[in-house]
Amino acid sequence: MRYGKYCGVSYTGCPGEAPCDAIDACCMLHDACVQATDNDYLNLWCNQSLLDCVAAARPTAVAATFQGNRCNVTDVADEITTLVEAAVYARGILHKP
């Protein structure tokens, strides 16, 4: 899945450009966090921050998505949440500090 300028697995988007909407802004912040932690995609703080951000942004993103968006924003938020929760779970299994 790719959404906006920053959301998607292994998709770091368009550095330097403004995000398309609130959900995309969450992904941009997550990208920066992961990059700052030596590309640790299992970093608990980065992933929990993304989960919290998506949960907070969900209501406004549904009402104010970007022009040309053909994705259901609720579905996008659900998919991001599911994938990140899986990463948090994987981190626990791998016992990664």
NUKOLLO-84568 format. One record per atom (N, C-alpha, C): residue number from 1; residue in three letters; x, z, y. Coordinates in steps of 0.1 Angstrom, whole numbers. Last residue first. Example, Ala and Ser with C-alpha at 12.3 -4.5 7.8 and 13.67 -1.06 7.14 Angstrom:
2
<site><guke>2</guke><vexvex>Ser</vexvex><x>128</x><z>71</z><y>-22</y></site>
<site><guke>2</guke><vexvex>Ser</vexvex><x>137</x><z>71</z><y>-11</y></site>
<site><guke>2</guke><vexvex>Ser</vexvex><x>129</x><z>79</z><y>0</y></site>
<site><guke>1</guke><vexvex>Ala</vexvex><x>132</x><z>78</z><y>-57</y></site>
<site><guke>1</guke><vexvex>Ala</vexvex><x>123</x><z>78</z><y>-45</y></site>
<site><guke>1</guke><vexvex>Ala</vexvex><x>132</x><z>78</z><y>-33</y></site>
***
This chain:
97
<site><guke>97</guke><vexvex>Pro</vexvex><x>158</x><z>218</z><y>-53</y></site>
<site><guke>97</guke><vexvex>Pro</vexvex><x>157</x><z>228</z><y>-42</y></site>
<site><guke>97</guke><vexvex>Pro</vexvex><x>153</x><z>222</z><y>-29</y></site>
<site><guke>96</guke><vexvex>Lys</vexvex><x>140</x><z>205</z><y>-79</y></site>
<site><guke>96</guke><vexvex>Lys</vexvex><x>149</x><z>202</z><y>-69</y></site>
<site><guke>96</guke><vexvex>Lys</vexvex><x>147</x><z>212</z><y>-57</y></site>
<site><guke>95</guke><vexvex>His</vexvex><x>127</x><z>206</z><y>-104</y></site>
<site><guke>95</guke><vexvex>His</vexvex><x>133</x><z>218</z><y>-99</y></site>
<site><guke>95</guke><vexvex>His</vexvex><x>143</x><z>215</z><y>-88</y></site>
<site><guke>94</guke><vexvex>Leu</vexvex><x>111</x><z>186</z><y>-113</y></site>
<site><guke>94</guke><vexvex>Leu</vexvex><x>125</x><z>184</z><y>-113</y></site>
<site><guke>94</guke><vexvex>Leu</vexvex><x>133</x><z>196</z><y>-108</y></site>
<site><guke>93</guke><vexvex>Ile</vexvex><x>86</x><z>198</z><y>-108</y></site>
<site><guke>93</guke><vexvex>Ile</vexvex><x>91</x><z>195</z><y>-122</y></site>
<site><guke>93</guke><vexvex>Ile</vexvex><x>106</x><z>193</z><y>-123</y></site>
<site><guke>92</guke><vexvex>Gly</vexvex><x>86</x><z>199</z><y>-80</y></site>
<site><guke>92</guke><vexvex>Gly</vexvex><x>85</x><z>211</z><y>-88</y></site>
<site><guke>92</guke><vexvex>Gly</vexvex><x>90</x><z>209</z><y>-102</y></site>
<site><guke>91</guke><vexvex>Arg</vexvex><x>86</x><z>171</z><y>-75</y></site>
<site><guke>91</guke><vexvex>Arg</vexvex><x>97</x><z>180</z><y>-70</y></site>
<site><guke>91</guke><vexvex>Arg</vexvex><x>97</x><z>193</z><y>-78</y></site>
<site><guke>90</guke><vexvex>Ala</vexvex><x>62</x><z>164</z><y>-85</y></site>
<site><guke>90</guke><vexvex>Ala</vexvex><x>74</x><z>159</z><y>-91</y></site>
<site><guke>90</guke><vexvex>Ala</vexvex><x>86</x><z>168</z><y>-87</y></site>
<site><guke>89</guke><vexvex>Tyr</vexvex><x>45</x><z>176</z><y>-66</y></site>
<site><guke>89</guke><vexvex>Tyr</vexvex><x>44</x><z>180</z><y>-80</y></site>
<site><guke>89</guke><vexvex>Tyr</vexvex><x>57</x><z>176</z><y>-87</y></site>
<site><guke>88</guke><vexvex>Val</vexvex><x>52</x><z>161</z><y>-43</y></site>
<site><guke>88</guke><vexvex>Val</vexvex><x>53</x><z>175</z><y>-43</y></site>
<site><guke>88</guke><vexvex>Val</vexvex><x>54</x><z>181</z><y>-57</y></site>
<site><guke>87</guke><vexvex>Ala</vexvex><x>44</x><z>136</z><y>-52</y></site>
<site><guke>87</guke><vexvex>Ala</vexvex><x>58</x><z>138</z><y>-49</y></site>
<site><guke>87</guke><vexvex>Ala</vexvex><x>61</x><z>153</z><y>-49</y></site>
<site><guke>86</guke><vexvex>Ala</vexvex><x>16</x><z>140</z><y>-54</y></site>
<site><guke>86</guke><vexvex>Ala</vexvex><x>24</x><z>137</z><y>-67</y></site>
<site><guke>86</guke><vexvex>Ala</vexvex><x>39</x><z>139</z><y>-64</y></site>
<site><guke>85</guke><vexvex>Glu</vexvex><x>10</x><z>143</z><y>-27</y></site>
<site><guke>85</guke><vexvex>Glu</vexvex><x>8</x><z>154</z><y>-37</y></site>
<site><guke>85</guke><vexvex>Glu</vexvex><x>15</x><z>152</z><y>-50</y></site>
<site><guke>84</guke><vexvex>Val</vexvex><x>15</x><z>117</z><y>-20</y></site>
<site><guke>84</guke><vexvex>Val</vexvex><x>24</x><z>128</z><y>-15</y></site>
<site><guke>84</guke><vexvex>Val</vexvex><x>22</x><z>140</z><y>-23</y></site>
<site><guke>83</guke><vexvex>Leu</vexvex><x>-5</x><z>103</z><y>-32</y></site>
<site><guke>83</guke><vexvex>Leu</vexvex><x>9</x><z>100</z><y>-35</y></site>
<site><guke>83</guke><vexvex>Leu</vexvex><x>18</x><z>111</z><y>-31</y></site>
<site><guke>82</guke><vexvex>Thr</vexvex><x>-29</x><z>115</z><y>-21</y></site>
<site><guke>82</guke><vexvex>Thr</vexvex><x>-26</x><z>115</z><y>-36</y></site>
<site><guke>82</guke><vexvex>Thr</vexvex><x>-11</x><z>113</z><y>-39</y></site>
<site><guke>81</guke><vexvex>Thr</vexvex><x>-25</x><z>110</z><y>6</y></site>
<site><guke>81</guke><vexvex>Thr</vexvex><x>-26</x><z>123</z><y>1</y></site>
<site><guke>81</guke><vexvex>Thr</vexvex><x>-23</x><z>124</z><y>-14</y></site>
<site><guke>80</guke><vexvex>Ile</vexvex><x>-26</x><z>82</z><y>6</y></site>
<site><guke>80</guke><vexvex>Ile</vexvex><x>-14</x><z>88</z><y>11</y></site>
<site><guke>80</guke><vexvex>Ile</vexvex><x>-14</x><z>103</z><y>5</y></site>
<site><guke>79</guke><vexvex>Glu</vexvex><x>-53</x><z>79</z><y>-3</y></site>
<site><guke>79</guke><vexvex>Glu</vexvex><x>-42</x><z>73</z><y>-11</y></site>
<site><guke>79</guke><vexvex>Glu</vexvex><x>-28</x><z>80</z><y>-7</y></site>
<site><guke>78</guke><vexvex>Asp</vexvex><x>-68</x><z>90</z><y>18</y></site>
<site><guke>78</guke><vexvex>Asp</vexvex><x>-69</x><z>96</z><y>4</y></site>
<site><guke>78</guke><vexvex>Asp</vexvex><x>-57</x><z>91</z><y>-4</y></site>
<site><guke>77</guke><vexvex>Ala</vexvex><x>-61</x><z>74</z><y>39</y></site>
<site><guke>77</guke><vexvex>Ala</vexvex><x>-57</x><z>88</z><y>40</y></site>
<site><guke>77</guke><vexvex>Ala</vexvex><x>-58</x><z>94</z><y>26</y></site>
<site><guke>76</guke><vexvex>Val</vexvex><x>-73</x><z>50</z><y>29</y></site>
<site><guke>76</guke><vexvex>Val</vexvex><x>-58</x><z>51</z><y>32</y></site>
<site><guke>76</guke><vexvex>Val</vexvex><x>-54</x><z>65</z><y>32</y></site>
<site><guke>75</guke><vexvex>Asp</vexvex><x>-100</x><z>57</z><y>28</y></site>
<site><guke>75</guke><vexvex>Asp</vexvex><x>-92</x><z>53</z><y>15</y></site>
<site><guke>75</guke><vexvex>Asp</vexvex><x>-77</x><z>54</z><y>17</y></site>
<site><guke>74</guke><vexvex>Thr</vexvex><x>-104</x><z>61</z><y>55</y></site>
<site><guke>74</guke><vexvex>Thr</vexvex><x>-106</x><z>72</z><y>46</y></site>
<site><guke>74</guke><vexvex>Thr</vexvex><x>-99</x><z>69</z><y>33</y></site>
<site><guke>73</guke><vexvex>Val</vexvex><x>-100</x><z>35</z><y>64</y></site>
<site><guke>73</guke><vexvex>Val</vexvex><x>-91</x><z>45</z><y>68</y></site>
<site><guke>73</guke><vexvex>Val</vexvex><x>-92</x><z>58</z><y>59</y></site>
<site><guke>72</guke><vexvex>Asn</vexvex><x>-101</x><z>6</z><y>48</y></site>
<site><guke>72</guke><vexvex>Asn</vexvex><x>-109</x><z>17</z><y>50</y></site>
<site><guke>72</guke><vexvex>Asn</vexvex><x>-100</x><z>29</z><y>53</y></site>
<site><guke>71</guke><vexvex>Cys</vexvex><x>-85</x><z>-22</z><y>65</y></site>
<site><guke>71</guke><vexvex>Cys</vexvex><x>-85</x><z>-11</z><y>55</y></site>
<site><guke>71</guke><vexvex>Cys</vexvex><x>-95</x><z>-1</z><y>58</y></site>
<site><guke>70</guke><vexvex>Arg</vexvex><x>-82</x><z>-40</z><y>84</y></site>
<site><guke>70</guke><vexvex>Arg</vexvex><x>-92</x><z>-43</z><y>75</y></site>
<site><guke>70</guke><vexvex>Arg</vexvex><x>-93</x><z>-32</z><y>64</y></site>
<site><guke>69</guke><vexvex>Asn</vexvex><x>-74</x><z>-40</z><y>118</y></site>
<site><guke>69</guke><vexvex>Asn</vexvex><x>-74</x><z>-32</z><y>106</y></site>
<site><guke>69</guke><vexvex>Asn</vexvex><x>-85</x><z>-36</z><y>97</y></site>
<site><guke>68</guke><vexvex>Gly</vexvex><x>-79</x><z>-52</z><y>143</y></site>
<site><guke>68</guke><vexvex>Gly</vexvex><x>-74</x><z>-60</z><y>132</y></site>
<site><guke>68</guke><vexvex>Gly</vexvex><x>-73</x><z>-53</z><y>119</y></site>
<site><guke>67</guke><vexvex>Gln</vexvex><x>-70</x><z>-24</z><y>162</y></site>
<site><guke>67</guke><vexvex>Gln</vexvex><x>-76</x><z>-37</z><y>161</y></site>
<site><guke>67</guke><vexvex>Gln</vexvex><x>-70</x><z>-45</z><y>150</y></site>
<site><guke>66</guke><vexvex>Phe</vexvex><x>-69</x><z>9</z><y>145</y></site>
<site><guke>66</guke><vexvex>Phe</vexvex><x>-63</x><z>-2</z><y>153</y></site>
<site><guke>66</guke><vexvex>Phe</vexvex><x>-70</x><z>-15</z><y>151</y></site>
<site><guke>65</guke><vexvex>Thr</vexvex><x>-94</x><z>35</z><y>147</y></site>
<site><guke>65</guke><vexvex>Thr</vexvex><x>-83</x><z>27</z><y>141</y></site>
<site><guke>65</guke><vexvex>Thr</vexvex><x>-79</x><z>16</z><y>149</y></site>
<site><guke>64</guke><vexvex>Ala</vexvex><x>-110</x><z>58</z><y>155</y></site>
<site><guke>64</guke><vexvex>Ala</vexvex><x>-102</x><z>50</z><y>164</y></site>
<site><guke>64</guke><vexvex>Ala</vexvex><x>-91</x><z>43</z><y>157</y></site>
<site><guke>63</guke><vexvex>Ala</vexvex><x>-124</x><z>71</z><y>135</y></site>
<site><guke>63</guke><vexvex>Ala</vexvex><x>-132</x><z>67</z><y>147</y></site>
<site><guke>63</guke><vexvex>Ala</vexvex><x>-124</x><z>57</z><y>156</y></site>
<site><guke>62</guke><vexvex>Val</vexvex><x>-105</x><z>76</z><y>117</y></site>
<site><guke>62</guke><vexvex>Val</vexvex><x>-116</x><z>69</z><y>112</y></site>
<site><guke>62</guke><vexvex>Val</vexvex><x>-124</x><z>63</z><y>124</y></site>
<site><guke>61</guke><vexvex>Ala</vexvex><x>-87</x><z>92</z><y>132</y></site>
<site><guke>61</guke><vexvex>Ala</vexvex><x>-83</x><z>78</z><y>128</y></site>
<site><guke>61</guke><vexvex>Ala</vexvex><x>-95</x><z>70</z><y>123</y></site>
<site><guke>60</guke><vexvex>Thr</vexvex><x>-101</x><z>115</z><y>136</y></site>
<site><guke>60</guke><vexvex>Thr</vexvex><x>-99</x><z>107</z><y>147</y></site>
<site><guke>60</guke><vexvex>Thr</vexvex><x>-95</x><z>93</z><y>143</y></site>
<site><guke>59</guke><vexvex>Pro</vexvex><x>-101</x><z>126</z><y>109</y></site>
<site><guke>59</guke><vexvex>Pro</vexvex><x>-114</x><z>124</z><y>117</y></site>
<site><guke>59</guke><vexvex>Pro</vexvex><x>-112</x><z>114</z><y>129</y></site>
<site><guke>58</guke><vexvex>Arg</vexvex><x>-72</x><z>126</z><y>101</y></site>
<site><guke>58</guke><vexvex>Arg</vexvex><x>-83</x><z>118</z><y>94</y></site>
<site><guke>58</guke><vexvex>Arg</vexvex><x>-95</x><z>116</z><y>103</y></site>
<site><guke>57</guke><vexvex>Ala</vexvex><x>-54</x><z>143</z><y>112</y></site>
<site><guke>57</guke><vexvex>Ala</vexvex><x>-56</x><z>130</z><y>119</y></site>
<site><guke>57</guke><vexvex>Ala</vexvex><x>-68</x><z>122</z><y>113</y></site>
<site><guke>56</guke><vexvex>Ala</vexvex><x>-52</x><z>165</z><y>95</y></site>
<site><guke>56</guke><vexvex>Ala</vexvex><x>-56</x><z>167</z><y>109</y></site>
<site><guke>56</guke><vexvex>Ala</vexvex><x>-60</x><z>154</z><y>116</y></site>
<site><guke>55</guke><vexvex>Ala</vexvex><x>-44</x><z>152</z><y>72</y></site>
<site><guke>55</guke><vexvex>Ala</vexvex><x>-56</x><z>160</z><y>72</y></site>
<site><guke>55</guke><vexvex>Ala</vexvex><x>-61</x><z>162</z><y>86</y></site>
<site><guke>54</guke><vexvex>Val</vexvex><x>-19</x><z>141</z><y>81</y></site>
<site><guke>54</guke><vexvex>Val</vexvex><x>-30</x><z>132</z><y>77</y></site>
<site><guke>54</guke><vexvex>Val</vexvex><x>-43</x><z>140</z><y>77</y></site>
<site><guke>53</guke><vexvex>Cys</vexvex><x>-5</x><z>166</z><y>86</y></site>
<site><guke>53</guke><vexvex>Cys</vexvex><x>-8</x><z>156</z><y>97</y></site>
<site><guke>53</guke><vexvex>Cys</vexvex><x>-19</x><z>147</z><y>93</y></site>
<site><guke>52</guke><vexvex>Asp</vexvex><x>-4</x><z>177</z><y>60</y></site>
<site><guke>52</guke><vexvex>Asp</vexvex><x>-10</x><z>184</z><y>71</y></site>
<site><guke>52</guke><vexvex>Asp</vexvex><x>-14</x><z>175</z><y>83</y></site>
<site><guke>51</guke><vexvex>Leu</vexvex><x>12</x><z>158</z><y>47</y></site>
<site><guke>51</guke><vexvex>Leu</vexvex><x>-2</x><z>161</z><y>42</y></site>
<site><guke>51</guke><vexvex>Leu</vexvex><x>-10</x><z>168</z><y>53</y></site>
<site><guke>50</guke><vexvex>Leu</vexvex><x>35</x><z>158</z><y>62</y></site>
<site><guke>50</guke><vexvex>Leu</vexvex><x>27</x><z>146</z><y>62</y></site>
<site><guke>50</guke><vexvex>Leu</vexvex><x>13</x><z>149</z><y>57</y></site>
<site><guke>49</guke><vexvex>Ser</vexvex><x>44</x><z>184</z><y>57</y></site>
<site><guke>49</guke><vexvex>Ser</vexvex><x>41</x><z>181</z><y>71</y></site>
<site><guke>49</guke><vexvex>Ser</vexvex><x>32</x><z>168</z><y>71</y></site>
<site><guke>48</guke><vexvex>Gln</vexvex><x>49</x><z>182</z><y>30</y></site>
<site><guke>48</guke><vexvex>Gln</vexvex><x>38</x><z>191</z><y>34</y></site>
<site><guke>48</guke><vexvex>Gln</vexvex><x>34</x><z>188</z><y>49</y></site>
<site><guke>47</guke><vexvex>Asn</vexvex><x>71</x><z>164</z><y>31</y></site>
<site><guke>47</guke><vexvex>Asn</vexvex><x>58</x><z>160</z><y>25</y></site>
<site><guke>47</guke><vexvex>Asn</vexvex><x>47</x><z>169</z><y>29</y></site>
<site><guke>46</guke><vexvex>Cys</vexvex><x>90</x><z>179</z><y>45</y></site>
<site><guke>46</guke><vexvex>Cys</vexvex><x>86</x><z>166</z><y>50</y></site>
<site><guke>46</guke><vexvex>Cys</vexvex><x>72</x><z>162</z><y>44</y></site>
<site><guke>45</guke><vexvex>Trp</vexvex><x>92</x><z>201</z><y>28</y></site>
<site><guke>45</guke><vexvex>Trp</vexvex><x>88</x><z>203</z><y>42</y></site>
<site><guke>45</guke><vexvex>Trp</vexvex><x>83</x><z>190</z><y>48</y></site>
<site><guke>44</guke><vexvex>Leu</vexvex><x>101</x><z>190</z><y>4</y></site>
<site><guke>44</guke><vexvex>Leu</vexvex><x>89</x><z>197</z><y>5</y></site>
<site><guke>44</guke><vexvex>Leu</vexvex><x>84</x><z>198</z><y>19</y></site>
<site><guke>43</guke><vexvex>Asn</vexvex><x>115</x><z>159</z><y>-4</y></site>
<site><guke>43</guke><vexvex>Asn</vexvex><x>116</x><z>171</z><y>5</y></site>
<site><guke>43</guke><vexvex>Asn</vexvex><x>103</x><z>177</z><y>8</y></site>
<site><guke>42</guke><vexvex>Leu</vexvex><x>115</x><z>136</z><y>-18</y></site>
<site><guke>42</guke><vexvex>Leu</vexvex><x>109</x><z>148</z><y>-24</y></site>
<site><guke>42</guke><vexvex>Leu</vexvex><x>110</x><z>160</z><y>-16</y></site>
<site><guke>41</guke><vexvex>Tyr</vexvex><x>130</x><z>118</z><y>-4</y></site>
<site><guke>41</guke><vexvex>Tyr</vexvex><x>116</x><z>116</z><y>-5</y></site>
<site><guke>41</guke><vexvex>Tyr</vexvex><x>108</x><z>127</z><y>-12</y></site>
<site><guke>40</guke><vexvex>Asp</vexvex><x>156</x><z>121</z><y>14</y></site>
<site><guke>40</guke><vexvex>Asp</vexvex><x>151</x><z>129</z><y>3</y></site>
<site><guke>40</guke><vexvex>Asp</vexvex><x>136</x><z>128</z><y>3</y></site>
<site><guke>39</guke><vexvex>Asn</vexvex><x>174</x><z>109</z><y>32</y></site>
<site><guke>39</guke><vexvex>Asn</vexvex><x>165</x><z>101</z><y>24</y></site>
<site><guke>39</guke><vexvex>Asn</vexvex><x>159</x><z>108</z><y>12</y></site>
<site><guke>38</guke><vexvex>Asp</vexvex><x>186</x><z>131</z><y>45</y></site>
<site><guke>38</guke><vexvex>Asp</vexvex><x>194</x><z>123</z><y>37</y></site>
<site><guke>38</guke><vexvex>Asp</vexvex><x>185</x><z>115</z><y>27</y></site>
<site><guke>37</guke><vexvex>Thr</vexvex><x>167</x><z>141</z><y>63</y></site>
<site><guke>37</guke><vexvex>Thr</vexvex><x>171</x><z>149</z><y>51</y></site>
<site><guke>37</guke><vexvex>Thr</vexvex><x>178</x><z>141</z><y>41</y></site>
<site><guke>36</guke><vexvex>Ala</vexvex><x>161</x><z>122</z><y>82</y></site>
<site><guke>36</guke><vexvex>Ala</vexvex><x>169</x><z>133</z><y>86</y></site>
<site><guke>36</guke><vexvex>Ala</vexvex><x>173</x><z>142</z><y>75</y></site>
<site><guke>35</guke><vexvex>Gln</vexvex><x>144</x><z>106</z><y>67</y></site>
<site><guke>35</guke><vexvex>Gln</vexvex><x>157</x><z>100</z><y>71</y></site>
<site><guke>35</guke><vexvex>Gln</vexvex><x>166</x><z>112</z><y>75</y></site>
<site><guke>34</guke><vexvex>Val</vexvex><x>122</x><z>123</z><y>65</y></site>
<site><guke>34</guke><vexvex>Val</vexvex><x>129</x><z>119</z><y>53</y></site>
<site><guke>34</guke><vexvex>Val</vexvex><x>143</x><z>114</z><y>56</y></site>
<site><guke>33</guke><vexvex>Cys</vexvex><x>115</x><z>123</z><y>92</y></site>
<site><guke>33</guke><vexvex>Cys</vexvex><x>119</x><z>136</z><y>85</y></site>
<site><guke>33</guke><vexvex>Cys</vexvex><x>127</x><z>132</z><y>73</y></site>
<site><guke>32</guke><vexvex>Ala</vexvex><x>108</x><z>97</z><y>98</y></site>
<site><guke>32</guke><vexvex>Ala</vexvex><x>119</x><z>103</z><y>105</y></site>
<site><guke>32</guke><vexvex>Ala</vexvex><x>124</x><z>116</z><y>98</y></site>
<site><guke>31</guke><vexvex>Asp</vexvex><x>86</x><z>94</z><y>80</y></site>
<site><guke>31</guke><vexvex>Asp</vexvex><x>98</x><z>85</z><y>79</y></site>
<site><guke>31</guke><vexvex>Asp</vexvex><x>110</x><z>92</z><y>86</y></site>
<site><guke>30</guke><vexvex>His</vexvex><x>69</x><z>112</z><y>92</y></site>
<site><guke>30</guke><vexvex>His</vexvex><x>74</x><z>115</z><y>78</y></site>
<site><guke>30</guke><vexvex>His</vexvex><x>87</x><z>106</z><y>76</y></site>
<site><guke>29</guke><vexvex>Leu</vexvex><x>63</x><z>100</z><y>116</y></site>
<site><guke>29</guke><vexvex>Leu</vexvex><x>70</x><z>113</z><y>116</y></site>
<site><guke>29</guke><vexvex>Leu</vexvex><x>76</x><z>116</z><y>102</y></site>
<site><guke>28</guke><vexvex>Met</vexvex><x>51</x><z>77</z><y>106</y></site>
<site><guke>28</guke><vexvex>Met</vexvex><x>63</x><z>76</z><y>114</y></site>
<site><guke>28</guke><vexvex>Met</vexvex><x>71</x><z>89</z><y>114</y></site>
<site><guke>27</guke><vexvex>Cys</vexvex><x>28</x><z>89</z><y>94</y></site>
<site><guke>27</guke><vexvex>Cys</vexvex><x>38</x><z>82</z><y>85</y></site>
<site><guke>27</guke><vexvex>Cys</vexvex><x>51</x><z>80</z><y>93</y></site>
<site><guke>26</guke><vexvex>Cys</vexvex><x>15</x><z>97</z><y>117</y></site>
<site><guke>26</guke><vexvex>Cys</vexvex><x>19</x><z>107</z><y>107</y></site>
<site><guke>26</guke><vexvex>Cys</vexvex><x>30</x><z>101</z><y>98</y></site>
<site><guke>25</guke><vexvex>Ala</vexvex><x>10</x><z>73</z><y>129</y></site>
<site><guke>25</guke><vexvex>Ala</vexvex><x>19</x><z>82</z><y>136</y></site>
<site><guke>25</guke><vexvex>Ala</vexvex><x>24</x><z>93</z><y>126</y></site>
<site><guke>24</guke><vexvex>Asp</vexvex><x>-9</x><z>63</z><y>111</y></site>
<site><guke>24</guke><vexvex>Asp</vexvex><x>3</x><z>56</z><y>112</y></site>
<site><guke>24</guke><vexvex>Asp</vexvex><x>14</x><z>65</z><y>119</y></site>
<site><guke>23</guke><vexvex>Ile</vexvex><x>-30</x><z>80</z><y>118</y></site>
<site><guke>23</guke><vexvex>Ile</vexvex><x>-25</x><z>81</z><y>105</y></site>
<site><guke>23</guke><vexvex>Ile</vexvex><x>-11</x><z>74</z><y>104</y></site>
<site><guke>22</guke><vexvex>Ala</vexvex><x>-35</x><z>73</z><y>145</y></site>
<site><guke>22</guke><vexvex>Ala</vexvex><x>-31</x><z>86</z><y>142</y></site>
<site><guke>22</guke><vexvex>Ala</vexvex><x>-25</x><z>87</z><y>128</y></site>
<site><guke>21</guke><vexvex>Asp</vexvex><x>-21</x><z>39</z><y>150</y></site>
<site><guke>21</guke><vexvex>Asp</vexvex><x>-31</x><z>49</z><y>151</y></site>
<site><guke>21</guke><vexvex>Asp</vexvex><x>-26</x><z>63</z><y>146</y></site>
<site><guke>20</guke><vexvex>Cys</vexvex><x>3</x><z>25</z><y>151</y></site>
<site><guke>20</guke><vexvex>Cys</vexvex><x>-10</x><z>18</z><y>154</y></site>
<site><guke>20</guke><vexvex>Cys</vexvex><x>-21</x><z>28</z><y>156</y></site>
<site><guke>19</guke><vexvex>Pro</vexvex><x>33</x><z>37</z><y>169</y></site>
<site><guke>19</guke><vexvex>Pro</vexvex><x>24</x><z>36</z><y>157</y></site>
<site><guke>19</guke><vexvex>Pro</vexvex><x>10</x><z>30</z><y>161</y></site>
<site><guke>18</guke><vexvex>Ala</vexvex><x>56</x><z>18</z><y>188</y></site>
<site><guke>18</guke><vexvex>Ala</vexvex><x>46</x><z>28</z><y>187</y></site>
<site><guke>18</guke><vexvex>Ala</vexvex><x>37</x><z>26</z><y>175</y></site>
<site><guke>17</guke><vexvex>Glu</vexvex><x>89</x><z>11</z><y>176</y></site>
<site><guke>17</guke><vexvex>Glu</vexvex><x>76</x><z>6</z><y>180</y></site>
<site><guke>17</guke><vexvex>Glu</vexvex><x>66</x><z>18</z><y>179</y></site>
<site><guke>16</guke><vexvex>Gly</vexvex><x>112</x><z>21</z><y>165</y></site>
<site><guke>16</guke><vexvex>Gly</vexvex><x>112</x><z>19</z><y>180</y></site>
<site><guke>16</guke><vexvex>Gly</vexvex><x>98</x><z>14</z><y>185</y></site>
<site><guke>15</guke><vexvex>Pro</vexvex><x>109</x><z>6</z><y>134</y></site>
<site><guke>15</guke><vexvex>Pro</vexvex><x>115</x><z>16</z><y>142</y></site>
<site><guke>15</guke><vexvex>Pro</vexvex><x>115</x><z>12</z><y>157</y></site>
<site><guke>14</guke><vexvex>Cys</vexvex><x>86</x><z>-2</z><y>115</y></site>
<site><guke>14</guke><vexvex>Cys</vexvex><x>91</x><z>-9</z><y>127</y></site>
<site><guke>14</guke><vexvex>Cys</vexvex><x>97</x><z>1</z><y>136</y></site>
<site><guke>13</guke><vexvex>Gly</vexvex><x>88</x><z>7</z><y>81</y></site>
<site><guke>13</guke><vexvex>Gly</vexvex><x>81</x><z>2</z><y>92</y></site>
<site><guke>13</guke><vexvex>Gly</vexvex><x>90</x><z>-5</z><y>103</y></site>
<site><guke>12</guke><vexvex>Thr</vexvex><x>96</x><z>16</z><y>57</y></site>
<site><guke>12</guke><vexvex>Thr</vexvex><x>100</x><z>24</z><y>68</y></site>
<site><guke>12</guke><vexvex>Thr</vexvex><x>95</x><z>18</z><y>81</y></site>
<site><guke>11</guke><vexvex>Tyr</vexvex><x>85</x><z>19</z><y>26</y></site>
<site><guke>11</guke><vexvex>Tyr</vexvex><x>83</x><z>10</z><y>37</y></site>
<site><guke>11</guke><vexvex>Tyr</vexvex><x>85</x><z>19</z><y>50</y></site>
<site><guke>10</guke><vexvex>Ser</vexvex><x>82</x><z>33</z><y>2</y></site>
<site><guke>10</guke><vexvex>Ser</vexvex><x>95</x><z>26</z><y>5</y></site>
<site><guke>10</guke><vexvex>Ser</vexvex><x>93</x><z>16</z><y>16</y></site>
<site><guke>9</guke><vexvex>Val</vexvex><x>48</x><z>31</z><y>6</y></site>
<site><guke>9</guke><vexvex>Val</vexvex><x>59</x><z>36</z><y>-3</y></site>
<site><guke>9</guke><vexvex>Val</vexvex><x>71</x><z>27</z><y>-1</y></site>
<site><guke>8</guke><vexvex>Gly</vexvex><x>35</x><z>34</z><y>39</y></site>
<site><guke>8</guke><vexvex>Gly</vexvex><x>37</x><z>26</z><y>26</y></site>
<site><guke>8</guke><vexvex>Gly</vexvex><x>49</x><z>31</z><y>19</y></site>
<site><guke>7</guke><vexvex>Cys</vexvex><x>33</x><z>32</z><y>74</y></site>
<site><guke>7</guke><vexvex>Cys</vexvex><x>28</x><z>37</z><y>61</y></site>
<site><guke>7</guke><vexvex>Cys</vexvex><x>30</x><z>28</z><y>50</y></site>
<site><guke>6</guke><vexvex>Tyr</vexvex><x>40</x><z>19</z><y>98</y></site>
<site><guke>6</guke><vexvex>Tyr</vexvex><x>49</x><z>29</z><y>92</y></site>
<site><guke>6</guke><vexvex>Tyr</vexvex><x>45</x><z>34</z><y>78</y></site>
<site><guke>5</guke><vexvex>Lys</vexvex><x>22</x><z>3</z><y>110</y></site>
<site><guke>5</guke><vexvex>Lys</vexvex><x>36</x><z>-1</z><y>111</y></site>
<site><guke>5</guke><vexvex>Lys</vexvex><x>45</x><z>8</z><y>103</y></site>
<site><guke>4</guke><vexvex>Gly</vexvex><x>-6</x><z>-1</z><y>89</y></site>
<site><guke>4</guke><vexvex>Gly</vexvex><x>0</x><z>0</z><y>102</y></site>
<site><guke>4</guke><vexvex>Gly</vexvex><x>14</x><z>-4</z><y>102</y></site>
<site><guke>3</guke><vexvex>Tyr</vexvex><x>2</x><z>1</z><y>55</y></site>
<site><guke>3</guke><vexvex>Tyr</vexvex><x>-8</x><z>4</z><y>65</y></site>
<site><guke>3</guke><vexvex>Tyr</vexvex><x>-1</x><z>6</z><y>79</y></site>
<site><guke>2</guke><vexvex>Arg</vexvex><x>5</x><z>-8</z><y>22</y></site>
<site><guke>2</guke><vexvex>Arg</vexvex><x>11</x><z>-8</z><y>35</y></site>
<site><guke>2</guke><vexvex>Arg</vexvex><x>0</x><z>-7</z><y>45</y></site>
<site><guke>1</guke><vexvex>Met</vexvex><x>8</x><z>0</z><y>-12</y></site>
<site><guke>1</guke><vexvex>Met</vexvex><x>0</x><z>0</z><y>0</y></site>
<site><guke>1</guke><vexvex>Met</vexvex><x>9</x><z>0</z><y>12</y></site>
***
